[in-house]
Amino acid sequence: MREVAIVFDEYNNEIFFGETVGECHNYCDTHNITGEHGEYIGIGVFYENSRYFELEDYEGI
């Protein structure tokens, strides 16, 4: 189990899996992802044994 941050598109598909929110913001800056299409950064816990992500919070890009 580890805390992670993930960039999701407007359909909740994973775009980028990062270790920190800052890493996700850097990815978005580099790839011109602005959040205007509903993308967001999900913050939560990733359970490696089951490959399950539990969303605890989110923030806009």
Predicted model as a PDB file, atoms N, CA, C, CB and O in Angstrom, pLDDT in the B-factor column:
MODEL        1                                                                  
ATOM      1  N   MET A   1       0.845  -1.166   0.000  1.00 92.00           N  
ATOM      2  CA  MET A   1       0.000   0.000   0.000  1.00 92.00           C  
ATOM      3  C   MET A   1       0.899   1.241   0.000  1.00 92.00           C  
ATOM      4  CB  MET A   1      -0.966  -0.008   1.222  1.00 92.00           C  
ATOM      5  O   MET A   1       1.854   1.331   0.772  1.00 92.00           O  
ATOM      6  N   ARG A   2       0.577   2.188  -0.876  1.00 94.00           N  
ATOM      7  CA  ARG A   2       1.337   3.439  -0.917  1.00 94.00           C  
ATOM      8  C   ARG A   2       0.455   4.567  -1.416  1.00 94.00           C  
ATOM      9  CB  ARG A   2       2.584   3.298  -1.812  1.00 94.00           C  
ATOM     10  O   ARG A   2      -0.478   4.353  -2.191  1.00 94.00           O  
ATOM     11  N   GLU A   3       0.768   5.770  -0.959  1.00 95.00           N  
ATOM     12  CA  GLU A   3       0.033   6.942  -1.409  1.00 95.00           C  
ATOM     13  C   GLU A   3       0.567   7.364  -2.772  1.00 95.00           C  
ATOM     14  CB  GLU A   3       0.147   8.104  -0.383  1.00 95.00           C  
ATOM     15  O   GLU A   3       1.777   7.399  -2.995  1.00 95.00           O  
ATOM     16  N   VAL A   4      -0.346   7.682  -3.673  1.00 97.00           N  
ATOM     17  CA  VAL A   4       0.019   8.069  -5.037  1.00 97.00           C  
ATOM     18  C   VAL A   4      -0.891   9.192  -5.518  1.00 97.00           C  
ATOM     19  CB  VAL A   4      -0.066   6.857  -5.996  1.00 97.00           C  
ATOM     20  O   VAL A   4      -1.865   9.555  -4.858  1.00 97.00           O  
ATOM     21  N   ALA A   5      -0.555   9.722  -6.661  1.00 97.00           N  
ATOM     22  CA  ALA A   5      -1.391  10.709  -7.349  1.00 97.00           C  
ATOM     23  C   ALA A   5      -1.491  10.277  -8.809  1.00 97.00           C  
ATOM     24  CB  ALA A   5      -0.797  12.173  -7.218  1.00 97.00           C  
ATOM     25  O   ALA A   5      -0.502   9.857  -9.410  1.00 97.00           O  
ATOM     26  N   ILE A   6      -2.671  10.380  -9.363  1.00 97.00           N  
ATOM     27  CA  ILE A   6      -2.921   9.920 -10.727  1.00 97.00           C  
ATOM     28  C   ILE A   6      -3.671  11.006 -11.491  1.00 97.00           C  
ATOM     29  CB  ILE A   6      -3.725   8.586 -10.730  1.00 97.00           C  
ATOM     30  O   ILE A   6      -4.600  11.617 -10.963  1.00 97.00           O  
ATOM     31  N   VAL A   7      -3.264  11.240 -12.731  1.00 98.00           N  
ATOM     32  CA  VAL A   7      -3.991  12.162 -13.608  1.00 98.00           C  
ATOM     33  C   VAL A   7      -5.055  11.353 -14.344  1.00 98.00           C  
ATOM     34  CB  VAL A   7      -3.021  12.891 -14.622  1.00 98.00           C  
ATOM     35  O   VAL A   7      -4.756  10.344 -14.982  1.00 98.00           O  
ATOM     36  N   PHE A   8      -6.296  11.812 -14.245  1.00 97.00           N  
ATOM     37  CA  PHE A   8      -7.417  11.158 -14.917  1.00 97.00           C  
ATOM     38  C   PHE A   8      -8.001  12.088 -15.971  1.00 97.00           C  
ATOM     39  CB  PHE A   8      -8.502  10.744 -13.899  1.00 97.00           C  
ATOM     40  O   PHE A   8      -7.952  13.311 -15.836  1.00 97.00           O  
ATOM     41  N   ASP A   9      -8.558  11.486 -17.027  1.00 96.00           N  
ATOM     42  CA  ASP A   9      -9.265  12.292 -18.025  1.00 96.00           C  
ATOM     43  C   ASP A   9     -10.720  12.456 -17.593  1.00 96.00           C  
ATOM     44  CB  ASP A   9      -9.179  11.638 -19.441  1.00 96.00           C  
ATOM     45  O   ASP A   9     -11.109  12.000 -16.518  1.00 96.00           O  
ATOM     46  N   GLU A  10     -11.511  13.102 -18.426  1.00 95.00           N  
ATOM     47  CA  GLU A  10     -12.906  13.386 -18.075  1.00 95.00           C  
ATOM     48  C   GLU A  10     -13.773  12.137 -17.971  1.00 95.00           C  
ATOM     49  CB  GLU A  10     -13.502  14.315 -19.089  1.00 95.00           C  
ATOM     50  O   GLU A  10     -14.887  12.199 -17.449  1.00 95.00           O  
ATOM     51  N   TYR A  11     -13.270  10.997 -18.466  1.00 96.00           N  
ATOM     52  CA  TYR A  11     -14.007   9.734 -18.383  1.00 96.00           C  
ATOM     53  C   TYR A  11     -13.464   8.823 -17.292  1.00 96.00           C  
ATOM     54  CB  TYR A  11     -13.962   9.015 -19.716  1.00 96.00           C  
ATOM     55  O   TYR A  11     -13.812   7.644 -17.231  1.00 96.00           O  
ATOM     56  N   ASN A  12     -12.608   9.373 -16.429  1.00 94.00           N  
ATOM     57  CA  ASN A  12     -11.966   8.646 -15.327  1.00 94.00           C  
ATOM     58  C   ASN A  12     -10.971   7.586 -15.783  1.00 94.00           C  
ATOM     59  CB  ASN A  12     -13.013   7.997 -14.480  1.00 94.00           C  
ATOM     60  O   ASN A  12     -10.692   6.640 -15.046  1.00 94.00           O  
ATOM     61  N   ASN A  13     -10.434   7.736 -16.988  1.00 96.00           N  
ATOM     62  CA  ASN A  13      -9.360   6.865 -17.457  1.00 96.00           C  
ATOM     63  C   ASN A  13      -8.031   7.429 -16.970  1.00 96.00           C  
ATOM     64  CB  ASN A  13      -9.376   6.733 -19.014  1.00 96.00           C  
ATOM     65  O   ASN A  13      -7.818   8.641 -16.968  1.00 96.00           O  
ATOM     66  N   GLU A  14      -7.149   6.537 -16.560  1.00 95.00           N  
ATOM     67  CA  GLU A  14      -5.832   6.954 -16.084  1.00 95.00           C  
ATOM     68  C   GLU A  14      -4.979   7.454 -17.246  1.00 95.00           C  
ATOM     69  CB  GLU A  14      -5.125   5.792 -15.363  1.00 95.00           C  
ATOM     70  O   GLU A  14      -4.832   6.775 -18.262  1.00 95.00           O  
ATOM     71  N   ILE A  15      -4.419   8.654 -17.079  1.00 97.00           N  
ATOM     72  CA  ILE A  15      -3.510   9.218 -18.075  1.00 97.00           C  
ATOM     73  C   ILE A  15      -2.067   9.063 -17.619  1.00 97.00           C  
ATOM     74  CB  ILE A  15      -3.835  10.703 -18.332  1.00 97.00           C  
ATOM     75  O   ILE A  15      -1.191   8.712 -18.410  1.00 97.00           O  
ATOM     76  N   PHE A  16      -1.823   9.328 -16.336  1.00 97.00           N  
ATOM     77  CA  PHE A  16      -0.460   9.288 -15.799  1.00 97.00           C  
ATOM     78  C   PHE A  16      -0.507   8.870 -14.337  1.00 97.00           C  
ATOM     79  CB  PHE A  16       0.242  10.667 -15.951  1.00 97.00           C  
ATOM     80  O   PHE A  16      -1.324   9.366 -13.562  1.00 97.00           O  
ATOM     81  N   PHE A  17       0.373   7.959 -13.974  1.00 95.00           N  
ATOM     82  CA  PHE A  17       0.481   7.452 -12.603  1.00 95.00           C  
ATOM     83  C   PHE A  17       1.734   8.056 -11.990  1.00 95.00           C  
ATOM     84  CB  PHE A  17       0.527   5.876 -12.564  1.00 95.00           C  
ATOM     85  O   PHE A  17       2.842   7.755 -12.435  1.00 95.00           O  
ATOM     86  N   GLY A  18       1.581   8.899 -10.981  1.00 94.00           N  
ATOM     87  CA  GLY A  18       2.729   9.551 -10.362  1.00 94.00           C  
ATOM     88  C   GLY A  18       2.825   9.249  -8.882  1.00 94.00           C  
ATOM     89  O   GLY A  18       1.874   8.765  -8.268  1.00 94.00           O  
ATOM     90  N   GLU A  19       3.970   9.538  -8.323  1.00 92.00           N  
ATOM     91  CA  GLU A  19       4.173   9.329  -6.892  1.00 92.00           C  
ATOM     92  C   GLU A  19       3.681  10.517  -6.073  1.00 92.00           C  
ATOM     93  CB  GLU A  19       5.645   9.075  -6.603  1.00 92.00           C  
ATOM     94  O   GLU A  19       3.302  10.355  -4.913  1.00 92.00           O  
ATOM     95  N   THR A  20       3.686  11.713  -6.668  1.00 95.00           N  
ATOM     96  CA  THR A  20       3.296  12.919  -5.935  1.00 95.00           C  
ATOM     97  C   THR A  20       2.397  13.798  -6.806  1.00 95.00           C  
ATOM     98  CB  THR A  20       4.549  13.711  -5.479  1.00 95.00           C  
ATOM     99  O   THR A  20       2.351  13.645  -8.027  1.00 95.00           O  
ATOM    100  N   VAL A  21       1.693  14.710  -6.162  1.00 96.00           N  
ATOM    101  CA  VAL A  21       0.867  15.671  -6.886  1.00 96.00           C  
ATOM    102  C   VAL A  21       1.751  16.563  -7.757  1.00 96.00           C  
ATOM    103  CB  VAL A  21       0.031  16.526  -5.903  1.00 96.00           C  
ATOM    104  O   VAL A  21       1.389  16.892  -8.886  1.00 96.00           O  
ATOM    105  N   GLY A  22       2.902  16.949  -7.230  1.00 96.00           N  
ATOM    106  CA  GLY A  22       3.837  17.781  -7.995  1.00 96.00           C  
ATOM    107  C   GLY A  22       4.293  17.106  -9.272  1.00 96.00           C  
ATOM    108  O   GLY A  22       4.401  17.748 -10.317  1.00 96.00           O  
ATOM    109  N   GLU A  23       4.560  15.822  -9.190  1.00 97.00           N  
ATOM    110  CA  GLU A  23       4.956  15.061 -10.379  1.00 97.00           C  
ATOM    111  C   GLU A  23       3.829  15.064 -11.415  1.00 97.00           C  
ATOM    112  CB  GLU A  23       5.328  13.608  -9.995  1.00 97.00           C  
ATOM    113  O   GLU A  23       4.087  15.167 -12.614  1.00 97.00           O  
ATOM    114  N   CYS A  24       2.592  14.950 -10.958  1.00 97.00           N  
ATOM    115  CA  CYS A  24       1.444  14.989 -11.868  1.00 97.00           C  
ATOM    116  C   CYS A  24       1.287  16.368 -12.501  1.00 97.00           C  
ATOM    117  CB  CYS A  24       0.159  14.606 -11.122  1.00 97.00           C  
ATOM    118  O   CYS A  24       0.999  16.470 -13.694  1.00 97.00           O  
ATOM    119  N   HIS A  25       1.472  17.428 -11.718  1.00 97.00           N  
ATOM    120  CA  HIS A  25       1.393  18.777 -12.279  1.00 97.00           C  
ATOM    121  C   HIS A  25       2.487  18.991 -13.324  1.00 97.00           C  
ATOM    122  CB  HIS A  25       1.508  19.834 -11.163  1.00 97.00           C  
ATOM    123  O   HIS A  25       2.239  19.606 -14.361  1.00 97.00           O  
ATOM    124  N   ASN A  26       3.684  18.493 -13.062  1.00 97.00           N  
ATOM    125  CA  ASN A  26       4.772  18.610 -14.044  1.00 97.00           C  
ATOM    126  C   ASN A  26       4.420  17.876 -15.335  1.00 97.00           C  
ATOM    127  CB  ASN A  26       6.087  18.054 -13.462  1.00 97.00           C  
ATOM    128  O   ASN A  26       4.662  18.389 -16.428  1.00 97.00           O  
ATOM    129  N   TYR A  27       3.853  16.681 -15.212  1.00 97.00           N  
ATOM    130  CA  TYR A  27       3.433  15.921 -16.388  1.00 97.00           C  
ATOM    131  C   TYR A  27       2.402  16.717 -17.190  1.00 97.00           C  
ATOM    132  CB  TYR A  27       2.851  14.548 -15.970  1.00 97.00           C  
ATOM    133  O   TYR A  27       2.488  16.802 -18.415  1.00 97.00           O  
ATOM    134  N   CYS A  28       1.435  17.294 -16.492  1.00 97.00           N  
ATOM    135  CA  CYS A  28       0.385  18.064 -17.163  1.00 97.00           C  
ATOM    136  C   CYS A  28       0.969  19.285 -17.870  1.00 97.00           C  
ATOM    137  CB  CYS A  28      -0.686  18.503 -16.154  1.00 97.00           C  
ATOM    138  O   CYS A  28       0.575  19.596 -18.994  1.00 97.00           O  
ATOM    139  N   ASP A  29       1.895  19.970 -17.227  1.00 97.00           N  
ATOM    140  CA  ASP A  29       2.549  21.127 -17.854  1.00 97.00           C  
ATOM    141  C   ASP A  29       3.300  20.710 -19.108  1.00 97.00           C  
ATOM    142  CB  ASP A  29       3.514  21.806 -16.866  1.00 97.00           C  
ATOM    143  O   ASP A  29       3.215  21.377 -20.139  1.00 97.00           O  
ATOM    144  N   THR A  30       4.029  19.614 -19.022  1.00 97.00           N  
ATOM    145  CA  THR A  30       4.826  19.130 -20.151  1.00 97.00           C  
ATOM    146  C   THR A  30       3.954  18.703 -21.325  1.00 97.00           C  
ATOM    147  CB  THR A  30       5.700  17.966 -19.714  1.00 97.00           C  
ATOM    148  O   THR A  30       4.336  18.889 -22.481  1.00 97.00           O  
ATOM    149  N   HIS A  31       2.789  18.134 -21.039  1.00 97.00           N  
ATOM    150  CA  HIS A  31       1.920  17.594 -22.084  1.00 97.00           C  
ATOM    151  C   HIS A  31       0.707  18.488 -22.376  1.00 97.00           C  
ATOM    152  CB  HIS A  31       1.447  16.214 -21.684  1.00 97.00           C  
ATOM    153  O   HIS A  31      -0.257  18.050 -23.004  1.00 97.00           O  
ATOM    154  N   ASN A  32       0.763  19.732 -21.918  1.00 97.00           N  
ATOM    155  CA  ASN A  32      -0.287  20.717 -22.185  1.00 97.00           C  
ATOM    156  C   ASN A  32      -1.678  20.240 -21.767  1.00 97.00           C  
ATOM    157  CB  ASN A  32      -0.297  21.064 -23.653  1.00 97.00           C  
ATOM    158  O   ASN A  32      -2.658  20.475 -22.474  1.00 97.00           O  
ATOM    159  N   ILE A  33      -1.759  19.578 -20.633  1.00 97.00           N  
ATOM    160  CA  ILE A  33      -3.048  19.173 -20.069  1.00 97.00           C  
ATOM    161  C   ILE A  33      -3.461  20.266 -19.097  1.00 97.00           C  
ATOM    162  CB  ILE A  33      -2.967  17.757 -19.356  1.00 97.00           C  
ATOM    163  O   ILE A  33      -2.798  20.490 -18.084  1.00 97.00           O  
ATOM    164  N   THR A  34      -4.549  20.941 -19.406  1.00 96.00           N  
ATOM    165  CA  THR A  34      -4.939  22.125 -18.640  1.00 96.00           C  
ATOM    166  C   THR A  34      -6.145  21.910 -17.740  1.00 96.00           C  
ATOM    167  CB  THR A  34      -5.225  23.248 -19.572  1.00 96.00           C  
ATOM    168  O   THR A  34      -6.435  22.758 -16.896  1.00 96.00           O  
ATOM    169  N   GLY A  35      -6.842  20.816 -17.894  1.00 96.00           N  
ATOM    170  CA  GLY A  35      -8.043  20.568 -17.116  1.00 96.00           C  
ATOM    171  C   GLY A  35      -9.299  21.125 -17.753  1.00 96.00           C  
ATOM    172  O   GLY A  35     -10.391  20.951 -17.214  1.00 96.00           O  
ATOM    173  N   GLU A  36      -9.169  21.794 -18.893  1.00 95.00           N  
ATOM    174  CA  GLU A  36     -10.340  22.398 -19.528  1.00 95.00           C  
ATOM    175  C   GLU A  36     -11.328  21.361 -20.059  1.00 95.00           C  
ATOM    176  CB  GLU A  36      -9.901  23.299 -20.656  1.00 95.00           C  
ATOM    177  O   GLU A  36     -12.483  21.689 -20.332  1.00 95.00           O  
ATOM    178  N   HIS A  37     -10.884  20.122 -20.207  1.00 95.00           N  
ATOM    179  CA  HIS A  37     -11.772  19.055 -20.691  1.00 95.00           C  
ATOM    180  C   HIS A  37     -12.224  18.143 -19.553  1.00 95.00           C  
ATOM    181  CB  HIS A  37     -11.068  18.225 -21.771  1.00 95.00           C  
ATOM    182  O   HIS A  37     -12.751  17.059 -19.801  1.00 95.00           O  
ATOM    183  N   GLY A  38     -12.021  18.575 -18.306  1.00 95.00           N  
ATOM    184  CA  GLY A  38     -12.471  17.786 -17.169  1.00 95.00           C  
ATOM    185  C   GLY A  38     -11.408  16.907 -16.542  1.00 95.00           C  
ATOM    186  O   GLY A  38     -11.723  16.108 -15.660  1.00 95.00           O  
ATOM    187  N   GLU A  39     -10.155  17.025 -16.968  1.00 97.00           N  
ATOM    188  CA  GLU A  39      -9.097  16.232 -16.376  1.00 97.00           C  
ATOM    189  C   GLU A  39      -8.862  16.689 -14.931  1.00 97.00           C  
ATOM    190  CB  GLU A  39      -7.797  16.346 -17.212  1.00 97.00           C  
ATOM    191  O   GLU A  39      -9.086  17.853 -14.597  1.00 97.00           O  
ATOM    192  N   TYR A  40      -8.414  15.773 -14.089  1.00 97.00           N  
ATOM    193  CA  TYR A  40      -8.145  16.108 -12.697  1.00 97.00           C  
ATOM    194  C   TYR A  40      -7.068  15.181 -12.133  1.00 97.00           C  
ATOM    195  CB  TYR A  40      -9.437  16.014 -11.855  1.00 97.00           C  
ATOM    196  O   TYR A  40      -6.726  14.166 -12.739  1.00 97.00           O  
ATOM    197  N   ILE A  41      -6.543  15.544 -10.971  1.00 98.00           N  
ATOM    198  CA  ILE A  41      -5.549  14.724 -10.286  1.00 98.00           C  
ATOM    199  C   ILE A  41      -6.238  14.060  -9.101  1.00 98.00           C  
ATOM    200  CB  ILE A  41      -4.310  15.579  -9.823  1.00 98.00           C  
ATOM    201  O   ILE A  41      -6.763  14.730  -8.212  1.00 98.00           O  
ATOM    202  N   GLY A  42      -6.225  12.735  -9.106  1.00 97.00           N  
ATOM    203  CA  GLY A  42      -6.778  11.963  -7.996  1.00 97.00           C  
ATOM    204  C   GLY A  42      -5.666  11.621  -7.021  1.00 97.00           C  
ATOM    205  O   GLY A  42      -4.572  11.230  -7.427  1.00 97.00           O  
ATOM    206  N   ILE A  43      -5.945  11.766  -5.748  1.00 97.00           N  
ATOM    207  CA  ILE A  43      -4.969  11.491  -4.704  1.00 97.00           C  
ATOM    208  C   ILE A  43      -5.538  10.380  -3.833  1.00 97.00           C  
ATOM    209  CB  ILE A  43      -4.644  12.778  -3.859  1.00 97.00           C  
ATOM    210  O   ILE A  43      -6.684  10.457  -3.391  1.00 97.00           O  
ATOM    211  N   GLY A  44      -4.745   9.355  -3.590  1.00 97.00           N  
ATOM    212  CA  GLY A  44      -5.267   8.258  -2.789  1.00 97.00           C  
ATOM    213  C   GLY A  44      -4.238   7.196  -2.494  1.00 97.00           C  
ATOM    214  O   GLY A  44      -3.032   7.439  -2.525  1.00 97.00           O  
ATOM    215  N   VAL A  45      -4.742   6.016  -2.208  1.00 97.00           N  
ATOM    216  CA  VAL A  45      -3.914   4.884  -1.809  1.00 97.00           C  
ATOM    217  C   VAL A  45      -3.993   3.817  -2.900  1.00 97.00           C  
ATOM    218  CB  VAL A  45      -4.368   4.310  -0.426  1.00 97.00           C  
ATOM    219  O   VAL A  45      -5.074   3.481  -3.384  1.00 97.00           O  
ATOM    220  N   PHE A  46      -2.825   3.292  -3.275  1.00 95.00           N  
ATOM    221  CA  PHE A  46      -2.740   2.224  -4.267  1.00 95.00           C  
ATOM    222  C   PHE A  46      -2.312   0.948  -3.560  1.00 95.00           C  
ATOM    223  CB  PHE A  46      -1.744   2.591  -5.417  1.00 95.00           C  
ATOM    224  O   PHE A  46      -1.268   0.903  -2.908  1.00 95.00           O  
ATOM    225  N   TYR A  47      -3.133  -0.089  -3.697  1.00 96.00           N  
ATOM    226  CA  TYR A  47      -2.827  -1.389  -3.105  1.00 96.00           C  
ATOM    227  C   TYR A  47      -2.179  -2.255  -4.177  1.00 96.00           C  
ATOM    228  CB  TYR A  47      -4.115  -2.074  -2.526  1.00 96.00           C  
ATOM    229  O   TYR A  47      -2.844  -2.712  -5.107  1.00 96.00           O  
ATOM    230  N   GLU A  48      -0.885  -2.475  -4.039  1.00 92.00           N  
ATOM    231  CA  GLU A  48      -0.123  -3.173  -5.077  1.00 92.00           C  
ATOM    232  C   GLU A  48      -0.541  -4.620  -5.252  1.00 92.00           C  
ATOM    233  CB  GLU A  48       1.338  -3.118  -4.759  1.00 92.00           C  
ATOM    234  O   GLU A  48      -0.526  -5.130  -6.372  1.00 92.00           O  
ATOM    235  N   ASN A  49      -0.914  -5.295  -4.172  1.00 94.00           N  
ATOM    236  CA  ASN A  49      -1.258  -6.713  -4.286  1.00 94.00           C  
ATOM    237  C   ASN A  49      -2.540  -6.938  -5.091  1.00 94.00           C  
ATOM    238  CB  ASN A  49      -1.410  -7.322  -2.901  1.00 94.00           C  
ATOM    239  O   ASN A  49      -2.671  -7.948  -5.783  1.00 94.00           O  
ATOM    240  N   SER A  50      -3.484  -6.001  -5.002  1.00 95.00           N  
ATOM    241  CA  SER A  50      -4.740  -6.155  -5.744  1.00 95.00           C  
ATOM    242  C   SER A  50      -4.852  -5.208  -6.932  1.00 95.00           C  
ATOM    243  CB  SER A  50      -5.911  -5.933  -4.819  1.00 95.00           C  
ATOM    244  O   SER A  50      -5.804  -5.288  -7.708  1.00 95.00           O  
ATOM    245  N   ARG A  51      -3.862  -4.296  -7.075  1.00 92.00           N  
ATOM    246  CA  ARG A  51      -3.853  -3.291  -8.147  1.00 92.00           C  
ATOM    247  C   ARG A  51      -5.072  -2.368  -8.048  1.00 92.00           C  
ATOM    248  CB  ARG A  51      -3.824  -3.980  -9.529  1.00 92.00           C  
ATOM    249  O   ARG A  51      -5.586  -1.904  -9.066  1.00 92.00           O  
ATOM    250  N   TYR A  52      -5.530  -2.104  -6.830  1.00 94.00           N  
ATOM    251  CA  TYR A  52      -6.714  -1.284  -6.582  1.00 94.00           C  
ATOM    252  C   TYR A  52      -6.297   0.106  -6.116  1.00 94.00           C  
ATOM    253  CB  TYR A  52      -7.634  -1.952  -5.536  1.00 94.00           C  
ATOM    254  O   TYR A  52      -5.408   0.245  -5.277  1.00 94.00           O  
ATOM    255  N   PHE A  53      -6.945   1.134  -6.664  1.00 94.00           N  
ATOM    256  CA  PHE A  53      -6.702   2.514  -6.267  1.00 94.00           C  
ATOM    257  C   PHE A  53      -7.919   3.030  -5.531  1.00 94.00           C  
ATOM    258  CB  PHE A  53      -6.378   3.405  -7.493  1.00 94.00           C  
ATOM    259  O   PHE A  53      -9.031   2.997  -6.058  1.00 94.00           O  
ATOM    260  N   GLU A  54      -7.714   3.505  -4.317  1.00 96.00           N  
ATOM    261  CA  GLU A  54      -8.792   4.069  -3.513  1.00 96.00           C  
ATOM    262  C   GLU A  54      -8.640   5.582  -3.480  1.00 96.00           C  
ATOM    263  CB  GLU A  54      -8.788   3.479  -2.073  1.00 96.00           C  
ATOM    264  O   GLU A  54      -7.704   6.110  -2.880  1.00 96.00           O  
ATOM    265  N   LEU A  55      -9.560   6.266  -4.123  1.00 96.00           N  
ATOM    266  CA  LEU A  55      -9.530   7.728  -4.201  1.00 96.00           C  
ATOM    267  C   LEU A  55      -9.892   8.336  -2.855  1.00 96.00           C  
ATOM    268  CB  LEU A  55     -10.492   8.236  -5.293  1.00 96.00           C  
ATOM    269  O   LEU A  55     -10.937   8.022  -2.284  1.00 96.00           O  
ATOM    270  N   GLU A  56      -9.020   9.213  -2.347  1.00 97.00           N  
ATOM    271  CA  GLU A  56      -9.280   9.883  -1.078  1.00 97.00           C  
ATOM    272  C   GLU A  56      -9.581  11.371  -1.277  1.00 97.00           C  
ATOM    273  CB  GLU A  56      -8.085   9.712  -0.141  1.00 97.00           C  
ATOM    274  O   GLU A  56     -10.308  11.967  -0.483  1.00 97.00           O  
ATOM    275  N   ASP A  57      -9.034  11.965  -2.317  1.00 97.00           N  
ATOM    276  CA  ASP A  57      -9.230  13.382  -2.576  1.00 97.00           C  
ATOM    277  C   ASP A  57      -8.888  13.641  -4.041  1.00 97.00           C  
ATOM    278  CB  ASP A  57      -8.355  14.267  -1.617  1.00 97.00           C  
ATOM    279  O   ASP A  57      -8.339  12.771  -4.718  1.00 97.00           O  
ATOM    280  N   TYR A  58      -9.207  14.815  -4.518  1.00 96.00           N  
ATOM    281  CA  TYR A  58      -8.844  15.181  -5.886  1.00 96.00           C  
ATOM    282  C   TYR A  58      -8.656  16.680  -5.952  1.00 96.00           C  
ATOM    283  CB  TYR A  58      -9.922  14.714  -6.903  1.00 96.00           C  
ATOM    284  O   TYR A  58      -9.102  17.420  -5.075  1.00 96.00           O  
ATOM    285  N   GLU A  59      -7.985  17.117  -7.008  1.00 95.00           N  
ATOM    286  CA  GLU A  59      -7.824  18.554  -7.241  1.00 95.00           C  
ATOM    287  C   GLU A  59      -7.786  18.806  -8.732  1.00 95.00           C  
ATOM    288  CB  GLU A  59      -6.538  19.098  -6.561  1.00 95.00           C  
ATOM    289  O   GLU A  59      -7.428  17.934  -9.523  1.00 95.00           O  
ATOM    290  N   GLY A  60      -8.160  20.003  -9.093  1.00 94.00           N  
ATOM    291  CA  GLY A  60      -8.140  20.400 -10.496  1.00 94.00           C  
ATOM    292  C   GLY A  60      -6.725  20.631 -10.968  1.00 94.00           C  
ATOM    293  O   GLY A  60      -5.791  20.734 -10.172  1.00 94.00           O  
ATOM    294  N   ILE A  61      -6.584  20.712 -12.266  1.00 93.00           N  
ATOM    295  CA  ILE A  61      -5.271  20.948 -12.870  1.00 93.00           C  
ATOM    296  C   ILE A  61      -5.131  22.408 -13.182  1.00 93.00           C  
ATOM    297  CB  ILE A  61      -5.071  20.102 -14.142  1.00 93.00           C  
ATOM    298  O   ILE A  61      -4.098  22.833 -13.699  1.00 93.00           O  
TER     299      ILE A  61                                                      
ENDMDL                                                                          
END                                                                             
